Amino acid sequence: MGVLLALMMPYDSPWWLILVGCFIMIIIGKKLFGGLGAYPVHPAVLSFAIMLVSWPGRFDYTASLLSVDFGTKMIEPIRFVKTLGAEAENAFNWQNLLLGKQVAGIGNALVLFLLLGGLFLIMTRQINWHIPVSFLAGTFFMAWALHLIEPTQFATPVFHILTGSTIYGAFFLATDHTSSPVNPIPMLLYGLLGGGLTVLIRSFSNYSDGVIFAILLINLCYPLLDRITPKVHGLEKVQNA
């Protein structure tokens, strides 16, 4: 949990903000609900969301990296597109975005490396493929639909997948075992909903990256989604015996 929260923190986070974040995550987000297996939403996501709303100035990734030069445009890509329109995405090279050369938190936008780590988790069966794949699919199709409706305002699907916390959220946040479904169909619906909400929040809210709030919302939906269970065959014969 500590590493997951740390990777989302700005480069210049003061020590007291980290302590507050850890307190919210461990005490409020986890322990008050009974600990592992009992909390309703991802503790690290909850902590980050509370701090983001409480101290929005502290979570300005662009301002935190003013003294750093990545050799690319030093502004959050999603913010740049929200300000200037879809043509602004041409200012960013997709190879640079893939390698994490973009303004973001400490590690939540290292796309290629997060993708490799996520694939490793799937191969070692630590997580299922359903949520990451459906989350990315939901992001892709919602971005594609908006771009199709208004191509001058909304960015392309590939841009949305390669920027912000999309890959990080899909593989490392949305897949938390306690706050996500356990059945295949609910997992697919959960991921699709999360990806779609991510693009909608990015496009129509004041926040540059909608992953955090999208995951909080789908965390609250997962108990209802998990009521969709596979049909068990053979019980009819037992009941009629």
C-alpha positions as CSV (number, residue, x, y, z in Angstrom):
1,M,0.0,0.0,0.0
2,G,2.8,2.4,0.9
3,V,4.5,1.8,-2.5
4,L,1.2,2.3,-4.4
5,L,0.6,5.6,-2.7
6,A,4.2,6.7,-3.1
7,L,4.2,6.2,-6.9
8,M,1.3,8.7,-7.2
9,M,2.8,11.4,-5.0
10,P,4.3,14.5,-6.6
11,Y,8.0,14.9,-6.9
12,D,8.3,17.6,-4.3
13,S,5.9,16.2,-1.7
14,P,6.8,17.5,1.9
15,W,7.3,15.0,4.7
16,W,4.1,16.0,6.5
17,L,1.9,15.3,3.4
18,I,3.4,11.8,3.2
19,L,2.6,11.2,6.9
20,V,-1.0,12.5,6.5
21,G,-1.4,10.3,3.4
22,C,-0.2,7.2,5.3
23,F,-2.4,7.9,8.2
24,I,-5.5,8.3,6.0
25,M,-4.6,5.1,4.1
26,I,-3.8,2.8,7.0
27,I,-6.2,4.1,9.8
28,I,-9.2,5.5,7.9
29,G,-9.0,3.6,4.7
30,K,-8.1,0.2,6.1
31,K,-8.1,-0.4,9.9
32,L,-11.4,1.3,10.7
33,F,-13.1,-1.2,8.4
34,G,-11.4,-4.3,9.9
35,G,-8.2,-4.5,7.9
36,L,-7.3,-6.7,4.9
37,G,-10.3,-8.2,3.2
38,A,-12.8,-5.8,4.8
39,Y,-12.3,-2.3,3.4
40,P,-14.8,-1.2,0.8
41,V,-12.5,1.0,-1.4
42,H,-8.8,0.8,-2.1
43,P,-7.0,2.5,0.8
44,A,-4.3,4.1,-1.2
45,V,-6.8,5.5,-3.8
46,L,-9.0,6.8,-1.0
47,S,-6.0,8.5,0.7
48,F,-4.8,10.1,-2.5
49,A,-8.3,11.3,-3.4
50,I,-8.8,13.0,0.0
51,M,-5.4,14.7,-0.2
52,L,-6.1,15.8,-3.8
53,V,-9.4,17.4,-2.8
54,S,-7.9,18.9,0.4
55,W,-4.7,20.3,-1.0
56,P,-5.1,20.6,-4.8
57,G,-2.1,23.0,-5.1
58,R,0.2,20.3,-3.6
59,F,-0.8,17.8,-6.3
60,D,0.0,20.0,-9.3
61,Y,2.4,17.7,-11.1
62,T,3.4,20.4,-13.5
63,A,4.4,22.9,-10.8
64,S,6.3,20.1,-8.9
65,L,8.6,19.5,-11.8
66,L,9.5,23.1,-12.8
67,S,13.1,22.4,-12.0
68,V,13.3,19.2,-14.1
69,D,13.8,18.8,-17.8
70,F,12.8,15.5,-19.5
71,G,13.5,16.8,-23.0
72,T,9.8,17.0,-23.7
73,K,7.0,19.5,-23.0
74,M,6.9,20.0,-19.2
75,I,3.2,20.1,-18.7
76,E,0.7,17.3,-17.9
77,P,-0.3,16.0,-21.3
78,I,-4.0,15.6,-20.4
79,R,-4.1,19.2,-19.0
80,F,-2.5,20.5,-22.2
81,V,-5.1,18.8,-24.3
82,K,-7.9,20.0,-22.1
83,T,-6.7,23.5,-22.5
84,L,-5.8,23.7,-26.2
85,G,-7.9,20.9,-27.7
86,A,-7.1,17.6,-29.4
87,E,-4.4,19.0,-31.7
88,A,-2.2,19.7,-28.7
89,E,-1.5,15.9,-28.4
90,N,0.8,16.3,-31.4
91,A,3.2,18.1,-29.1
92,F,3.9,14.7,-27.4
93,N,5.8,11.8,-29.0
94,W,4.1,8.5,-28.3
95,Q,7.5,6.8,-27.7
96,N,8.3,9.3,-25.0
97,L,4.9,8.8,-23.4
98,L,5.5,5.0,-23.5
99,L,8.9,5.4,-21.7
100,G,7.4,7.7,-19.1
101,K,8.8,11.0,-20.3
102,Q,5.8,13.0,-19.3
103,V,4.8,15.1,-16.3
104,A,3.2,13.0,-13.7
105,G,3.8,11.5,-10.2
106,I,6.9,9.7,-9.0
107,G,6.0,6.5,-10.9
108,N,2.4,6.4,-12.0
109,A,3.1,7.3,-15.6
110,L,6.1,5.0,-16.3
111,V,3.9,3.2,-18.9
112,L,6.2,0.6,-20.4
113,F,7.6,-0.5,-17.0
114,L,4.2,-0.6,-15.4
115,L,2.9,-2.6,-18.3
116,L,5.7,-5.1,-17.9
117,G,5.1,-5.3,-14.2
118,G,1.4,-5.8,-14.8
119,L,2.0,-8.6,-17.3
120,F,4.3,-10.3,-14.8
121,L,1.5,-10.2,-12.2
122,I,-0.9,-11.9,-14.7
123,M,1.7,-14.5,-15.7
124,T,2.3,-15.4,-12.1
125,R,-1.4,-15.4,-11.4
126,Q,-1.3,-12.7,-8.8
127,I,-4.1,-11.0,-10.7
128,N,-6.6,-12.0,-13.4
129,W,-6.4,-10.5,-16.9
130,H,-10.1,-9.6,-17.0
131,I,-9.9,-6.2,-15.1
132,P,-6.8,-4.7,-16.8
133,V,-7.9,-5.7,-20.3
134,S,-11.4,-4.5,-19.8
135,F,-10.3,-1.3,-18.1
136,L,-8.1,-0.5,-21.1
137,A,-10.9,-1.5,-23.5
138,G,-13.3,0.8,-21.7
139,T,-10.8,3.7,-21.9
140,F,-10.2,3.0,-25.6
141,F,-13.8,2.8,-26.6
142,M,-15.0,5.8,-24.6
143,A,-12.2,7.9,-25.9
144,W,-12.9,6.7,-29.4
145,A,-16.5,7.6,-29.2
146,L,-15.8,11.1,-27.9
147,H,-13.1,11.7,-30.5
148,L,-15.5,10.5,-33.2
149,I,-18.2,13.0,-32.0
150,E,-15.8,16.0,-31.6
151,P,-12.3,15.3,-33.0
152,T,-11.1,18.9,-32.4
153,Q,-11.9,18.7,-28.6
154,F,-11.2,15.2,-27.4
155,A,-8.0,13.3,-27.7
156,T,-7.4,10.0,-29.4
157,P,-7.8,6.6,-27.5
158,V,-4.1,5.8,-27.7
159,F,-3.3,9.2,-26.1
160,H,-5.6,8.5,-23.2
161,I,-4.1,5.0,-22.6
162,L,-0.4,6.3,-22.7
163,T,-1.0,9.3,-20.4
164,G,-1.7,9.8,-16.8
165,S,-2.4,6.8,-14.5
166,T,-4.3,4.7,-17.0
167,I,-1.9,1.7,-17.1
168,Y,-1.1,2.1,-13.4
169,G,-4.8,2.1,-12.5
170,A,-5.7,-0.8,-14.7
171,F,-3.0,-3.2,-13.5
172,F,-2.2,-2.1,-9.9
173,L,-5.2,-0.2,-8.4
174,A,-8.4,-1.6,-10.0
175,T,-7.2,-5.2,-9.4
176,D,-7.0,-5.0,-5.6
177,H,-8.5,-8.3,-4.4
178,T,-10.5,-6.8,-1.5
179,S,-12.2,-4.0,-3.5
180,S,-12.8,-5.8,-6.9
181,P,-15.1,-8.6,-8.1
182,V,-14.1,-12.2,-8.1
183,N,-16.3,-13.6,-10.9
184,P,-15.3,-13.2,-14.6
185,I,-18.3,-11.4,-16.0
186,P,-18.4,-8.8,-13.1
187,M,-14.7,-8.3,-13.5
188,L,-15.2,-7.4,-17.2
189,L,-18.0,-5.1,-16.4
190,Y,-16.1,-3.5,-13.6
191,G,-13.1,-2.8,-15.8
192,L,-15.2,-1.5,-18.7
193,L,-17.0,0.9,-16.3
194,G,-13.7,2.1,-14.8
195,G,-12.1,2.8,-18.1
196,G,-15.2,4.6,-19.4
197,L,-15.5,6.8,-16.3
198,T,-11.8,7.6,-16.5
199,V,-12.2,9.3,-19.9
200,L,-15.5,11.0,-18.9
201,I,-13.9,12.5,-15.7
202,R,-10.9,13.6,-17.7
203,S,-13.0,15.2,-20.4
204,F,-15.7,16.9,-18.4
205,S,-14.3,17.6,-14.9
206,N,-11.8,20.1,-13.5
207,Y,-9.3,17.2,-12.8
208,S,-6.7,16.3,-15.3
209,D,-6.6,12.6,-14.6
210,G,-9.8,10.8,-13.8
211,V,-8.3,7.4,-12.8
212,I,-8.4,7.9,-9.0
213,F,-12.1,9.0,-8.9
214,A,-13.1,6.3,-11.4
215,I,-11.6,3.6,-9.3
216,L,-13.3,4.9,-6.2
217,L,-16.7,4.8,-8.0
218,I,-16.2,1.3,-9.3
219,N,-15.0,0.1,-5.9
220,L,-18.4,1.1,-4.6
221,C,-20.2,-0.7,-7.5
222,Y,-18.4,-4.1,-7.2
223,P,-20.7,-5.7,-4.5
224,L,-23.6,-5.2,-6.9
225,L,-21.6,-6.4,-9.9
226,D,-20.5,-9.5,-8.0
227,R,-24.1,-10.6,-7.6
228,I,-23.8,-11.7,-11.2
229,T,-22.7,-15.3,-10.6
230,P,-22.1,-18.3,-12.9
231,K,-25.1,-20.6,-13.2
232,V,-24.4,-24.0,-11.5
233,H,-25.6,-26.8,-13.6
234,G,-26.9,-30.1,-12.1
235,L,-28.8,-28.6,-9.1
236,E,-32.1,-29.1,-10.9
237,K,-31.6,-32.9,-10.7
238,V,-30.7,-32.7,-7.1
239,Q,-33.7,-30.7,-6.2
240,N,-36.0,-33.0,-8.1
241,A,-34.5,-36.2,-6.7
